[in-house]
Amino acid sequence: MPKARVNGIQLYYEEVGQGLPLVLVHEFAGDVQSWRPQMSFFGRRYRAIAFNARGYPPSDIPEDPAAYSQQQAADDIRGLLDALTIRRAHVCGLSMGGYATLHFGLTYPDRALSLVVAGAGYGSGDREKFKQDSAVVVKQFEQGMEAVAEFYAKGPTRVQFMDKDPLGWAEFRAQLAAGSALGHSLTMQGVQMKRPSVFELGDRMERLEVPTLIMTGDEDDPCLEPGIFMKRKIPTAGLVVLPKSGHAINLEEPDAFNRAVLDFVTAVDAGRWTRRNPASMTGSAILPAGTKV
């Protein structure tokens, strides 16, 4: 069982394939198993690496609440690269992992070949409602993971997966139920509830030069506006919106997700993913730059 010493703890990881490294960073309700469709697909072309965040066995579960934060999540990505002697990597994250990927790019841009920020932004709008909902989830962890999985897996951005692929959704729910209540609770309190809103990061994102792909499902309502905001702020960003899709887009629509990410990283590797043409931002829907009226 491979583990890497990262920032004073052990993180479990899996890897397959050869070539440029592609690191996959899981969501709150997932772990390395959430990336099976991507590990199989990208392992044919890249050195695909997935890891369990702190708090997700068989990675360590630090019991100190201070060991969990948004910045720590970004630092753990960097620490894993260091432990595996990887200088730079493509980094792809979903939801909580998408937030971590964004912060990794903002903090360590020289370590990123590219960034895929998928399903990120929940809680960026109504902050009080987000904290109230999160507190309800934290309270439920006292009942154990099975009780949490019973309602969490049926949330308003999860039912799309349940409707499309009942077998895949049942597997997702079972994997969530098998997690650590302590680790999830500490993660919810230290990372999720305290992370900044995407809308607070505009100035930093405007300076981000790492090639970035923003992805979201069109029925993942809490992430739609943050996704558009990130697209507009990051000068190297592209935006993919998958139709009739909720939050877990890598599992809901693995073929579409994989193809979009492959097209993106292939363009980056070829040096063909560039900054947005400033001539597309004249303030007019019609008139070219420099047009006198």
DRENPA-248792 format. One line per 2 residues: for each residue x, y negated, z negated of C-alpha. Coordinates in Angstrom, 3 decimals, always signed. Each point is the difference from the previous one (the first is absolute). Example, Ala and Ser with C-alpha at 12.3 -4.5 7.8 and 13.67 -1.06 7.14 Angstrom:
BEGIN
+12.300/+4.500/-7.800 | +1.370/-3.440/+0.660
//
This chain:
BEGIN
+0.000/+0.000/+0.000 | +1.983/-3.048/+1.227
+0.122/-3.001/-2.290 | +1.914/-3.248/+0.204
+1.285/-2.053/-2.911 | -1.612/-3.402/+0.524
+0.083/-2.912/-2.435 | +0.456/+2.257/-3.007
-2.640/+2.604/+0.888 | -0.369/+3.015/+2.286
-2.157/-0.340/+3.116 | -1.163/+3.068/+1.887
+0.314/-0.218/+3.773 | -0.381/+2.096/+3.127
+1.652/-0.471/+3.368 | -0.116/+1.592/+3.417
+1.581/-0.708/+3.371 | +3.011/-1.906/+1.222
+0.742/-3.426/+1.380 | -0.851/-3.454/-1.271
-1.608/+0.120/-3.466 | -3.701/-0.683/-0.433
-1.080/-0.293/-3.648 | -3.677/+0.553/-0.856
-1.406/-1.669/-3.144 | -3.277/+1.427/-1.307
-3.176/-1.603/-1.302 | -1.340/-0.062/-3.565
-2.270/+3.000/+0.606 | +2.651/+1.986/+1.853
+3.528/+1.394/-0.142 | +2.392/+1.705/+2.439
-2.798/+2.374/+1.019 | -1.915/-2.983/+1.399
+2.613/-0.319/+2.720 | -0.150/+3.570/+1.361
-1.361/-1.058/+3.430 | +2.724/-2.638/+0.273
+2.842/+2.211/-1.253 | -0.904/+2.612/+2.604
-0.308/-2.545/+2.802 | +2.930/-2.298/-0.727
+2.304/+2.814/-1.118 | +0.273/+0.894/+3.697
+1.557/-3.394/+0.766 | +1.298/-1.546/-3.221
+1.457/+0.911/-3.368 | -3.357/-0.205/-1.746
+0.139/-0.471/-3.774 | -2.906/-0.134/-2.467
+0.287/-0.368/-3.754 | -2.163/-0.027/-3.095
-0.049/-3.324/-1.801 | +0.844/-0.174/-3.671
-2.970/+1.296/-1.968 | -0.780/+2.657/+2.605
+1.351/+3.469/-0.903 | +2.370/+1.583/+0.717
+1.537/-3.491/-0.113 | +0.611/-1.277/-3.517
-2.755/-1.727/-1.977 | +1.599/-2.771/-2.087
-2.201/-0.623/-3.030 | +1.007/-3.635/-0.402
-2.641/-2.173/+1.734 | +2.739/-2.504/+0.834
+1.507/+2.598/+2.354 | -2.851/-0.584/+2.469
-0.295/-3.123/+2.143 | -0.376/-1.102/+3.599
+3.642/-1.019/+0.195 | +1.079/+3.287/-1.565
-1.869/+1.837/+2.740 | +1.978/-1.935/+2.617
+3.226/+0.574/-1.902 | -0.696/+3.747/-0.035
-0.111/+0.046/+3.818 | +3.386/-1.693/+0.072
+1.273/+2.362/-2.694 | -1.074/+3.033/+2.000
+1.855/-1.314/+3.052 | +3.087/-0.480/-2.158
-0.277/+3.503/-1.459 | -0.274/+1.514/+3.482
+2.807/-2.253/+1.317 | -2.313/-1.597/+2.558
+0.979/-3.510/+1.014 | -3.191/-0.958/+1.858
-3.296/+1.747/+0.688 | -3.397/-0.390/+1.543
-2.390/-0.206/-2.974 | -3.699/+0.832/+0.279
-2.390/-0.390/-2.931 | -3.727/+0.360/-0.561
-2.026/-2.032/-2.529 | +2.086/-0.076/-3.201
+2.837/+1.226/+2.179 | -0.758/-2.717/+2.534
+0.298/-2.626/-2.728 | +3.307/+1.552/-1.080
+1.192/+0.046/+3.615 | -0.869/-3.673/+0.454
+1.828/-0.962/-3.184 | +2.953/+2.170/+0.996
+0.223/-1.910/+3.273 | -0.307/-3.364/-1.728
+2.647/+0.887/-2.587 | +2.410/+2.152/+2.020
-0.482/-0.943/+3.673 | +3.530/+1.118/+0.853
-0.912/+3.586/-0.994 | -3.025/+0.282/+2.301
+0.002/+0.920/+3.676 | -3.735/-0.647/+0.022
-3.054/-0.096/-2.253 | -3.417/+1.607/+0.394
-2.423/-1.566/-2.488 | -3.203/+2.033/+0.181
-3.196/-0.383/-2.020 | +1.531/-2.674/-2.217
-1.691/-2.954/-1.643 | -2.709/+1.390/-2.285
-0.439/-2.377/-2.924 | +1.262/-3.033/+1.884
-3.437/-1.634/+0.161 | -2.136/-0.002/-3.140
+2.740/+0.514/-2.570 | -2.286/+0.215/-3.012
-2.209/+2.624/+1.630 | +3.123/+1.958/+0.951
+1.280/-0.046/-3.576 | -3.407/+0.977/-1.387
-0.300/+2.939/+2.404 | +3.563/+1.077/-0.744
-0.703/-0.092/-3.743 | -2.950/+2.368/+0.554
+2.320/+2.421/+1.791 | +2.621/-0.232/-2.751
-2.652/+0.852/-2.581 | -1.032/+3.050/+2.002
+3.495/+1.455/-0.153 | -0.723/+0.805/-3.629
-2.395/+2.644/+1.349 | +2.675/+1.599/+2.181
+0.791/+0.087/+3.692 | -2.932/+2.210/+0.985
-2.435/-2.610/-1.298 | +1.847/-2.775/+1.817
+0.198/+1.913/+3.266 | -3.739/+0.661/-0.121
-0.853/-3.679/+0.439 | +3.208/-1.537/+1.405
+0.007/+2.248/+3.058 | -3.562/-1.158/+0.807
+0.757/-3.720/-0.039 | -1.360/-2.364/+2.677
+3.166/+0.266/+2.115 | +0.330/+3.788/-0.485
-3.412/+1.176/+1.175 | +1.062/-0.519/+3.619
+2.583/+2.760/-0.448 | -2.566/+2.197/-1.739
-2.458/-0.452/+2.872 | +2.551/+0.604/+2.769
+1.994/+2.873/-1.424 | -1.621/+1.733/-2.993
+2.770/+2.616/-0.214 | +2.780/-2.578/+0.144
-1.806/-2.151/-2.542 | -0.445/+2.975/-2.355
+3.742/+0.652/+0.180 | +0.704/-3.669/-0.732
-2.344/+0.091/-2.997 | +1.582/+3.196/-1.356
+3.487/-1.488/+0.287 | -1.135/-3.104/-1.865
-1.554/+2.123/-2.757 | +3.315/+1.859/-0.415
+1.927/-3.188/-0.835 | +1.079/-1.388/-3.360
-2.599/-2.046/-1.899 | +2.790/-1.696/-1.960
+2.025/-0.825/+3.092 | -3.003/-1.316/+1.908
-1.180/-2.068/-2.956 | +3.408/-1.609/-0.496
+0.273/-0.646/+3.729 | -3.438/-1.592/+0.131
+0.810/-2.271/-2.941 | +3.572/-0.923/+0.921
-0.015/-0.031/+3.802 | -3.540/-0.339/+1.295
-1.562/-2.407/-2.483 | +3.002/-2.334/-0.247
+1.073/-0.198/+3.607 | -0.363/-3.365/+1.738
-2.670/-0.710/+2.553 | +1.152/+0.262/+3.609
-1.235/-3.574/+0.378 | +2.623/-1.128/-2.518
+2.851/+1.286/+2.180 | -0.514/-2.194/+3.048
+3.167/-2.087/-0.349 | +2.176/+3.086/-0.415
-1.662/+1.808/+2.892 | +0.612/-2.934/+2.338
+3.739/+0.592/-0.501 | -0.167/+3.754/+0.579
+1.822/+0.972/+3.192 | -0.210/+3.799/-0.318
-2.195/+1.567/+2.729 | -3.323/+0.711/-1.691
-3.160/+1.884/+0.907 | -3.173/-0.713/-1.977
-2.652/+2.733/+0.095 | -3.482/+0.270/-1.470
-3.321/+1.713/+0.511 | -2.846/-2.252/+1.107
-2.192/+1.220/-2.886 | +2.727/-0.538/-2.589
-1.602/-3.323/-0.900 | +2.386/-1.024/-2.820
+2.970/+0.321/+2.365 | -1.347/-1.604/+3.178
+0.563/-3.670/-0.862 | +3.370/+0.668/-1.668
+1.035/+1.888/+3.149 | -0.881/-2.944/+2.243
+1.758/-2.346/-2.431 | +3.190/+2.075/+0.146
-0.163/+0.096/+3.799 | -0.232/-3.776/+0.139
+2.746/-0.632/-2.547 | +2.673/+2.516/+1.001
+1.542/-1.213/+3.288 | +1.017/+3.530/+1.032
-3.302/+1.689/-0.861 | -2.444/+1.939/+2.122
-3.458/+1.094/-1.153 | -1.807/+3.295/+0.620
-3.629/+0.444/-1.123 | -1.395/+3.520/+0.250
-3.761/+0.101/+0.740 | -2.524/+1.665/-2.299
+2.730/+0.663/-2.545 | +0.422/-0.558/-3.719
+3.080/-0.072/-2.195 | +1.916/+3.262/+0.460
+0.602/-0.580/+3.709 | +3.042/+2.282/+0.211
-2.268/+2.910/-1.015 | -3.257/-1.182/+1.541
+1.495/-0.621/+3.433 | +3.427/+1.668/-0.003
+0.377/+0.076/+3.791 | -0.802/-3.694/+0.443
+2.109/-0.936/-3.028 | +2.994/+2.024/+1.164
-0.168/-1.306/+3.540 | -0.197/-3.633/-1.102
+2.955/+0.413/-2.357 | +2.007/+1.917/+2.616
-0.596/-2.684/+2.637 | +1.078/-2.607/-2.530
+3.216/+1.625/-1.226 | +0.931/+0.972/+3.564
-0.323/-3.635/+1.055 | +2.066/-1.085/-3.002
+2.700/+2.575/+0.736 | +0.155/-1.235/+3.596
+0.294/-3.625/-1.102 | -3.342/-0.803/+1.617
-1.964/-1.110/-3.075 | +0.497/-3.753/-0.144
-1.247/-3.060/-1.816 | -3.319/-1.452/+1.088
+0.298/-2.326/+2.983 | -0.520/-3.530/-1.389
-1.853/-0.891/+3.202 | -2.860/+2.146/-1.316
-0.492/-2.337/-2.959 | -0.850/-3.363/+1.541
-3.141/-0.581/-2.027 | -2.126/+0.241/+3.119
-1.812/+3.013/+1.352 | +0.669/-1.153/+3.568
+2.712/-2.613/+0.465 | +3.666/+1.010/+0.349
+2.695/-1.568/-2.134 | +0.925/-3.532/+1.079
-3.303/-0.669/+1.765 | -0.953/-3.687/-0.221
-3.654/-0.810/-0.553
//
